[in-house]
Amino acid sequence: HAIGRVKLPVEILSAQMLVIALVGLAVNLFVIWKLHPHKGTDLNVRSAFLHAIGDALASVAVVGGGLAVFLTGKHIIDALAAIAVSLIIVLGAYGILRDAFSILLERVPKNLDKNLLVRCIEEIAGQKSIQDLHIWNLCSHISALSLHLTLSEGQMQKQKEILENIQKAMLEKFNIAHATVQIQSEQWIAKK
């Protein structure tokens, strides 16, 4: 629509547009202020935060464009401001879509260092004890882990303690609240 207005500029009611845009800007700034402390914890909140920023930018563009049109009489300025805001919103939406696809594809959480996590587990269960490890996002702020451990016969006596220590470490160090750990003995594997 904005591109069409570049080709055929239309007259706008700049005074009314300015009042509405200033009210919209005030509302969006309030929403941004309320969402800002929570924007990093959840994809939905971050999406709402970016939406409010996009709306605030649109309000700023409308105010700036309205003033420019009012002062210069050149209606094309409004259309150019709308195109600029559209590009900014598309770039913000790309980041949200990328993170949403990462969750849907059950990828390893982007802020998680898998090598550090493996070292942490091996400090508890022993070197080369990990046989199968999967880490994925259930949503933007909840991760899950599935793990197969092979323990020596001596460690099997302490498997409850090892399991509890791994689950505690996953929660405290990596924010993984859902950790499923399957334990097997080296002797069980040797008998197969």
C-alpha positions in Angstrom: 0.0 0.0 0.0 2.9 2.4 0.9 4.6 1.7 -2.4 1.3 2.5 -4.2 1.2 5.8 -2.3 4.8 6.6 -3.5 3.5 6.4 -7.1 0.2 8.2 -6.4 0.6 10.3 -3.2 -2.7 10.9 -1.5 -3.6 13.9 0.7 -3.5 13.2 4.4 -5.1 14.9 7.3 -1.8 15.7 9.1 -3.2 17.4 12.2 -5.6 14.6 13.1 -2.9 12.0 12.1 -0.4 13.7 14.5 -2.8 13.5 17.5 -3.7 9.9 16.9 0.0 8.9 16.4 1.0 10.7 19.6 -1.6 8.8 21.6 -0.6 5.5 20.0 3.1 6.3 20.7 2.3 6.9 24.4 0.4 3.6 24.7 3.2 1.7 22.9 5.9 3.2 25.1 3.9 2.2 28.2 3.6 -1.4 26.8 7.4 -1.5 26.0 8.2 -0.3 29.5 6.0 -3.0 31.1 7.3 -5.8 28.9 11.0 -4.9 28.9 12.0 -6.7 32.1 10.5 -10.0 30.8 11.5 -9.9 27.1 14.3 -12.4 27.4 12.5 -15.1 29.2 9.8 -16.2 26.8 9.4 -16.2 23.0 5.8 -15.0 23.3 6.7 -12.0 25.5 9.6 -11.2 23.2 7.3 -11.3 20.2 4.8 -9.0 22.0 7.7 -6.7 23.0 8.9 -6.5 19.3 5.4 -5.9 18.2 5.1 -3.0 20.5 8.4 -1.6 19.3 7.2 -1.9 15.7 4.0 -0.1 16.6 6.0 2.6 18.5 8.3 3.0 15.4 5.3 3.3 13.2 3.9 6.0 15.5 7.2 7.9 15.4 7.3 7.6 11.6 3.7 8.8 11.4 4.5 11.8 13.7 7.7 12.6 11.8 6.0 12.0 8.4 3.0 14.1 9.5 5.1 17.0 10.6 7.2 16.8 7.4 4.0 16.7 5.3 2.5 19.6 7.3 5.7 21.7 6.9 6.6 20.8 3.3 3.3 19.8 1.7 5.0 16.7 0.2 2.7 13.8 0.8 5.3 11.2 -0.5 7.2 11.6 2.8 4.4 9.7 4.6 4.7 6.7 2.2 8.4 6.6 2.5 8.2 6.5 6.3 5.7 3.6 6.1 8.1 1.7 3.9 11.0 2.2 6.3 8.9 1.0 9.3 7.8 -2.1 7.3 11.4 -3.1 6.7 12.2 -2.7 10.4 9.2 -4.9 11.3 10.2 -7.6 8.8 13.7 -7.8 10.2 12.4 -8.2 13.8 9.9 -10.8 12.7 12.8 -12.8 11.1 14.4 -13.3 14.5 11.1 -14.5 16.1 10.5 -16.9 13.3 14.0 -18.3 13.5 13.6 -19.0 17.2 10.1 -20.5 16.8 11.4 -22.9 14.1 14.3 -23.9 16.4 11.8 -24.9 19.0 9.6 -26.8 16.5 12.6 -28.6 15.1 13.7 -29.5 18.7 17.2 -28.1 18.2 19.7 -27.8 21.1 19.0 -24.5 22.9 21.1 -21.7 21.3 22.5 -20.4 24.6 23.5 -23.9 25.9 27.2 -25.0 25.6 26.8 -28.8 25.0 30.5 -29.5 25.7 30.3 -27.8 29.1 27.1 -29.8 29.9 28.9 -33.1 28.9 31.9 -32.2 31.1 29.5 -31.4 34.0 27.8 -34.8 33.7 31.1 -36.7 33.4 32.4 -35.0 36.5 29.4 -36.6 38.3 29.2 -40.0 36.5 32.7 -40.5 35.2 34.6 -40.2 32.0 33.0 -41.8 28.9 29.8 -42.7 30.9 27.5 -40.9 28.4 26.2 -43.2 25.7 23.3 -41.2 24.3 22.5 -37.6 24.9 19.7 -35.4 23.5 18.9 -31.8 24.5 16.0 -29.8 23.1 13.7 -26.9 23.8 10.1 -27.7 24.9 9.4 -24.0 24.6 11.5 -20.8 24.6 12.4 -21.0 28.3 12.1 -24.7 29.1 14.6 -27.2 27.9 14.6 -31.0 28.2 17.4 -33.6 28.3 17.4 -37.4 27.7 20.5 -39.3 28.7 21.8 -42.9 28.8 24.6 -43.5 31.2 26.8 -46.6 31.6 28.2 -47.0 35.1 30.8 -49.3 36.5 29.6 -51.9 39.0 31.1 -49.8 41.9 29.1 -46.8 40.7 25.9 -48.8 40.5 25.7 -48.8 44.3 25.6 -44.9 44.1 23.2 -44.6 41.1 20.5 -42.8 43.1 23.0 -40.2 44.3 24.5 -39.9 40.8 21.0 -39.4 39.3 20.0 -36.8 41.9 23.3 -34.9 41.4 22.9 -34.9 37.6 19.3 -33.6 37.8 20.3 -30.9 40.3 23.3 -29.8 38.2 21.1 -29.7 35.0 18.6 -27.4 36.8 21.1 -25.1 38.5 23.7 -24.8 35.8 21.8 -25.2 32.6 18.1 -24.4 33.6 17.0 -27.9 32.4 14.1 -28.8 34.6 13.1 -32.0 32.7 16.0 -34.4 32.7 15.4 -38.1 31.9 18.4 -40.3 32.8 18.5 -44.0 32.0 21.3 -45.9 33.8 22.8 -49.2 32.8 25.7 -51.2 34.2 28.9 -52.0 32.2 28.3 -55.6 33.2 24.9 -55.6 31.5 26.5 -54.4 28.3 29.3 -57.0 28.5 26.7 -59.8 28.8 24.9 -58.9 25.6 
